[in-house]
Amino acid sequence: MIPLDATTLPVIFAALMGAAILLYVILDGFDLGVGLLLPLATPDERDRMIGSIGPFWDANETWLVLAVGLLLVAFPAAHGAILTALYLPVAVMLVGLILRGVAFEFRAKAPVAQKPIWDRTFFAGSLMTAMSQGFMLGLYIMGLDWTPGNLAFALLTAAALTVGYSFIGATWIILKAEGALQRKAVDWARGGIWGMILGLGAVSVATPLVSDRIFARWFTFPEALLLAPLPAMSLLLIGLLWVALRHLPTRGDQFAWFPFAAASTLMTLGFAGMAYSFYPYVVPERLTIYEAAASPESLTIILIGTAFVLPVILAYTVLAYVIFRGKATVLRYD
């Protein structure tokens, strides 16, 4: 049995928080991406696209709430430092999430003549959310300092993550749609893959350069040899995605799942590389998870609560995806 002490508890909570963030980026990433792609579709196609995320989008955002909640209760010092530095983009993200929620409900109930207004609102909310998250990612990597160079990099990651979200959104539509909309989604994914490549490349290059410690962790022997499978697998997946998108859709739709699965795996590999780079810091080069953690007694109580809550979240997430598997239909309330 693993001892629950001041050494192991921060690691457990860092792993839980990391898993929640990764699941949010993948799951809410694709429905943000669908929102970003709405202007490229016809009105009928938009109904089908919204229908493809209708059963999932609300539950997907639960992972963001869980991640922020774990940061607050498990690493209160880090929560204060991070949200203080990122106050403005967090506010923009919250406004974007509110716009998405309102537009999603209203577009399904509004008169036909008003639906384009709510479609544009849903797109605007998706764009604000994606851009702000990418900006926060870039600023976090650069150490949370608002310098001109750091801001330029944060704007780059904001654009790259937004295009990356649109890419994974397109792969989701490939999986859930058929016919003309599926063929359109393949074309969108062929363009959006560049955002995924740019985002992963920018983060991969910048992360070792901002810290001598991180550089040493990646480019000294034997670490460089042991870590080689991460970039190798990423390059292989990008190559396979490139080939797959040139041959989709296939007869019988057998491989419609592959682009989404490959994009999700790419995000997982990129996240694993970031986690390795920054560990044990939760605030880059300032606070480690051990320094920022709450007391072991508090963490133990929180862990007991998490042991009950997390399986419930996992269960209803899995249940939703099982029940609503297959091709999407138009979302209706009547």
C-alpha positions in Angstrom: 0.0 0.0 0.0 1.3 3.5 -1.0 1.8 5.7 2.1 -0.2 8.9 2.1 2.3 11.4 3.2 3.7 14.8 2.2 5.7 13.2 -0.5 3.1 10.9 -2.2 -0.1 13.0 -1.8 1.1 16.0 -3.9 2.2 13.5 -6.7 -1.3 11.8 -6.6 -3.1 15.2 -6.9 -0.8 16.4 -9.6 -1.5 13.3 -11.6 -5.3 13.6 -11.0 -5.2 17.3 -12.0 -3.1 16.5 -15.1 -5.5 13.7 -16.2 -8.5 16.1 -15.8 -6.8 18.8 -17.9 -5.9 16.3 -20.6 -9.4 14.9 -20.8 -10.8 18.4 -20.9 -8.4 19.4 -23.8 -9.4 16.4 -25.8 -13.1 16.2 -25.0 -14.0 19.9 -24.9 -11.4 20.5 -27.6 -13.4 18.7 -30.2 -16.7 20.4 -29.4 -14.9 23.8 -29.3 -13.5 22.8 -32.7 -17.0 22.0 -34.0 -18.1 25.5 -32.9 -15.1 27.0 -34.7 -16.1 25.3 -38.0 -19.7 26.4 -38.0 -19.2 29.3 -40.4 -17.9 26.9 -43.0 -21.1 24.8 -43.1 -24.6 25.3 -44.5 -27.5 25.8 -42.1 -28.6 22.2 -42.4 -25.0 21.0 -41.8 -24.8 23.2 -38.8 -27.8 21.5 -37.3 -26.0 18.1 -37.8 -22.7 19.4 -36.4 -24.5 20.7 -33.2 -26.3 17.4 -33.0 -23.0 15.6 -33.0 -21.8 17.4 -29.7 -25.3 17.9 -28.1 -25.2 14.9 -25.7 -21.6 15.5 -24.7 -20.5 19.2 -24.5 -21.9 19.9 -21.1 -20.3 16.9 -19.5 -17.0 17.6 -21.3 -16.7 20.9 -19.4 -17.0 19.0 -16.1 -13.3 18.1 -16.5 -12.3 21.8 -16.5 -14.3 22.4 -13.3 -12.6 19.3 -11.7 -9.1 20.4 -12.8 -9.5 24.0 -11.4 -11.1 22.6 -8.2 -8.2 20.3 -7.6 -5.8 23.1 -8.2 -7.6 25.3 -5.7 -8.0 22.7 -2.9 -4.7 20.7 -3.4 -2.3 23.5 -4.4 -3.8 26.8 -3.1 -0.6 28.7 -3.3 -0.2 27.8 -7.0 -3.9 28.5 -7.7 -3.4 32.1 -6.4 -0.2 32.6 -8.4 -1.5 31.2 -11.7 -4.9 32.8 -11.7 -3.4 36.1 -10.6 -1.1 36.1 -13.6 -3.8 34.8 -16.0 -6.7 36.8 -14.7 -7.5 38.5 -18.0 -7.4 35.4 -20.3 -9.4 33.5 -17.7 -12.1 36.2 -17.7 -12.2 36.0 -21.5 -12.5 32.3 -21.4 -15.4 32.4 -18.9 -17.3 34.9 -21.1 -16.7 32.6 -24.1 -18.0 29.6 -22.2 -21.1 31.6 -21.1 -21.8 32.7 -24.7 -21.5 29.0 -25.9 -23.9 27.8 -23.3 -26.5 30.4 -24.0 -26.2 30.1 -27.8 -26.4 26.3 -27.7 -29.7 26.4 -25.9 -31.3 29.3 -27.7 -30.4 28.2 -31.2 -32.4 25.0 -30.8 -35.5 27.0 -29.6 -35.3 30.2 -31.5 -37.3 30.9 -34.7 -35.5 29.9 -37.9 -34.8 33.5 -38.8 -32.9 34.0 -35.6 -30.8 30.8 -35.7 -27.9 32.5 -37.6 -27.5 35.0 -34.8 -27.0 32.2 -32.2 -24.8 30.3 -34.6 -22.5 33.4 -34.8 -22.7 33.7 -31.0 -21.7 30.0 -30.6 -18.8 30.6 -33.0 -17.7 33.7 -31.1 -17.8 31.9 -27.7 -15.8 29.0 -29.1 -13.2 31.3 -30.6 -12.9 33.3 -27.4 -12.5 30.1 -25.3 -10.0 28.5 -27.7 -7.9 31.6 -28.1 -7.8 32.4 -24.4 -6.8 28.8 -23.5 -4.0 28.9 -26.1 -2.8 32.2 -24.7 -2.8 30.8 -21.2 -0.8 27.8 -22.3 1.9 29.9 -24.0 2.2 32.3 -21.1 2.4 29.4 -18.6 5.2 27.8 -20.7 7.1 31.1 -20.7 6.9 31.4 -16.9 3.8 33.6 -16.5 5.7 36.8 -17.1 4.0 39.5 -19.2 6.9 40.5 -21.3 6.7 41.4 -25.1 8.5 38.3 -26.1 6.3 36.1 -23.9 3.2 37.7 -25.2 4.2 37.1 -28.8 4.7 33.4 -28.0 1.4 33.3 -26.2 -0.3 34.8 -29.2 1.3 32.1 -31.4 0.1 29.3 -29.2 -3.3 30.9 -29.0 -3.6 30.8 -32.8 -2.1 27.3 -33.0 -4.3 25.8 -30.3 -7.4 27.4 -32.0 -6.5 25.7 -35.3 -5.6 22.5 -33.5 -9.1 22.5 -31.8 -10.7 23.0 -35.2 -8.6 20.1 -36.5 -9.8 17.7 -33.7 -13.3 19.1 -34.2 -13.1 18.2 -37.9 -11.9 14.6 -37.0 -14.9 14.3 -34.7 -17.3 15.3 -37.5 -15.6 12.7 -39.8 -16.4 10.1 -37.1 -20.0 11.3 -36.5 -21.2 12.5 -39.9 -21.7 11.0 -43.4 -22.2 12.1 -46.9 -21.3 15.6 -48.0 -20.7 16.9 -44.5 -18.2 14.1 -43.8 -16.3 14.9 -47.1 -16.2 18.6 -46.0 -14.9 17.6 -42.6 -12.1 15.7 -44.3 -11.1 18.8 -46.3 -11.2 20.9 -43.1 -9.0 18.4 -41.3 -6.5 18.5 -44.2 -6.0 22.2 -43.6 -6.3 22.0 -39.8 -3.5 19.5 -39.4 -1.1 22.3 -39.9 -2.3 23.9 -36.7 -1.7 20.7 -34.8 1.9 20.5 -36.3 2.6 24.2 -35.6 1.3 24.0 -32.0 3.2 20.8 -31.1 6.3 22.2 -32.8 6.2 25.5 -31.1 5.6 24.0 -27.6 8.3 21.4 -28.2 10.9 23.9 -29.3 10.1 26.6 -26.7 9.8 24.5 -23.6 13.5 23.4 -23.4 14.6 26.9 -24.3 12.9 28.7 -21.4 14.7 26.6 -18.8 18.2 25.2 -18.5 16.8 22.5 -16.2 14.2 21.4 -18.8 16.9 21.5 -21.6 19.1 19.2 -19.5 16.2 16.8 -18.9 15.6 16.4 -22.6 19.1 16.6 -24.1 21.4 14.7 -21.8 22.2 11.0 -22.0 20.5 8.6 -21.2 17.3 10.8 -20.9 17.5 11.8 -24.6 17.6 8.1 -25.6 14.8 7.1 -23.3 12.5 10.0 -24.4 13.1 9.5 -28.1 9.9 7.4 -28.5 7.8 10.4 -27.7 8.8 12.6 -30.7 9.2 9.5 -32.9 5.6 8.3 -32.2 4.3 11.9 -32.8 6.0 12.1 -36.2 4.7 8.6 -37.1 1.1 9.6 -36.1 1.3 12.8 -38.1 2.5 10.8 -41.1 -0.3 8.3 -40.7 -2.9 11.1 -40.3 -1.6 12.7 -43.5 -2.0 9.5 -45.4 -5.4 8.6 -43.9 -6.9 12.1 -44.7 -5.8 11.6 -48.3 -7.9 8.4 -48.6 -11.0 9.3 -46.5 -13.9 8.8 -46.6 -13.6 5.0 -47.4 -16.2 2.7 -48.6 -18.1 1.3 -45.7 -16.7 4.1 -43.5 -14.4 1.6 -41.7 -11.6 4.1 -40.8 -13.6 7.1 -39.9 -12.5 6.6 -36.3 -8.8 6.8 -37.0 -8.3 10.6 -37.4 -10.0 11.4 -34.1 -8.1 8.6 -32.3 -4.8 9.7 -33.8 -5.4 13.4 -32.9 -6.3 12.4 -29.3 -3.1 10.3 -29.1 -1.0 13.2 -30.4 -2.5 15.5 -27.7 -1.7 12.9 -25.1 1.9 12.6 -26.2 2.3 16.3 -26.2 0.8 16.6 -22.8 3.1 13.8 -21.5 6.1 15.7 -22.8 5.0 18.9 -21.0 4.3 17.1 -17.8 7.8 15.5 -17.8 9.4 18.9 -18.6 7.8 20.8 -15.8 7.7 18.2 -13.0 8.0 18.8 -10.1 7.0 22.5 -10.7 3.3 23.5 -10.7 4.3 27.2 -11.2 7.2 27.1 -13.7 10.5 27.5 -11.9 8.8 29.1 -8.9 6.7 26.6 -6.9 7.0 22.8 -6.8 4.0 20.6 -6.2 5.5 19.9 -2.7 5.8 23.6 -1.8 2.4 24.5 -3.1 0.5 21.6 -1.7 -2.0 21.8 1.2 -1.3 20.0 4.4 -1.2 16.1 4.3 -4.3 16.0 6.5 -6.3 18.2 4.2 -5.1 16.3 1.1 -6.1 13.0 2.7 -9.7 14.2 3.3 -9.9 15.7 -0.2 -8.6 12.4 -1.7 -11.4 10.5 0.1 -14.0 12.8 -1.5 -12.3 12.5 -4.9 -12.4 8.7 -4.7 -16.2 9.0 -4.6 -16.7 11.9 -7.1 -14.2 10.9 -9.9 -15.7 7.4 -10.6 -19.2 9.1 -10.9 -17.8 11.6 -13.5 -16.1 8.8 -15.4 -19.2 6.6 -15.3 -21.6 9.2 -16.7 -19.0 10.4 -19.3 -18.5 6.8 -20.6 -22.3 6.1 -20.4 -23.0 9.2 -22.6 -20.5 8.2 -25.2 -21.8 4.6 -25.3 -25.5 5.6 -25.5 -25.0 8.2 -28.2 -22.4 6.3 -30.3 -22.9 6.1 -34.0 -23.7 8.8 -36.5 -25.2 12.0 -35.3 -28.7 13.2 -35.9 -30.2 16.7 -35.8 -30.6 18.0 -32.2 -34.2 18.8 -31.4 -36.2 19.6 -28.3 -39.7 18.8 -29.7 
